[in-house]
Amino acid sequence: MRDIISYHHRPPAMWSLYGKALKSRRSSEKSPTIPPLTAELIAASSDPDRVTRYAAVCGFRPGSRLPMTWPHILAFPLHLKLLTEDAFPLPLLGLVHLRNTITQHRPVAFGECLDIRVRLDNQTSNDKGIEFDLVTEASSAGRVIWEETSTNLFRQSGKSPGGNKAKSSKAAPVRLPHSAAVSTSESLGRRYGRVSGDLNPIHMHALSAKAFGFPRAIAHGMWSKAHCIALLEQQSDWKSGPVTVTAQFKKPLFLPGKAQLNWQEGEDRWNYQLLNEKGDAPHLTGEVVWK
């Protein structure tokens, strides 16, 4: 049976959760079990100024509908709450965001209140470590209108067999017919962090990123996905209706930096990839599928 942590109108305070996130916590068990925790936020509203700033940072055009990725931002305090619970056995700052899938059953209107529910689910083990999902649902008037699954990895030592070497020598990605230039500033991580609430040190400054083994700060994966969606939505053949957008996060996008969005259009399915400036390595790959 799931324990449900419930909030009404206001999400949990973020700064106290950041304090818990910075404390090193790691289960002594070789195979820790992630508990079936759930958190919900009833009647979540969106601050118009914050939405406008988020849309500008990610590249969404202004309109009467919220950006497709916005409910992820509303849910982020609940994500952080679950990942800093005493019962959660893994250190938050050691997690790697592998994949993200968003299904929008219908657009969310500006001013529309949502009920947000997040749960920890689908724990598995593989040759890299422990994977699990943060599953998010956004409902309006009792109906689920938006869903997200974010898959995370906790790396465990001793779980990197020689088979991984073959993966590191993959051929350059096949170039797709359409492309658009992407340019990122040194301050992008801080600007996105302030509006999204995700203040992970690897995104904030070069100095804080170096403490975690990165030569420079890196762009948030969810900024990269949101920016790709924002650019794709501006194409003349972008369709309306229920849609699912997937993303598999690959190589970090260092700040400042340049990249290129590369995509191929189909009748009901588009493939896309965010490549480095040379076009020979992906930062992320994914699909857009209309129902």
Order of alpha helices (4+ residues) and beta strands (2+ residues): beta-alpha-beta-alpha-alpha-beta-beta-beta-beta-alpha-beta-alpha-alpha-alpha-alpha-beta-beta-beta-beta
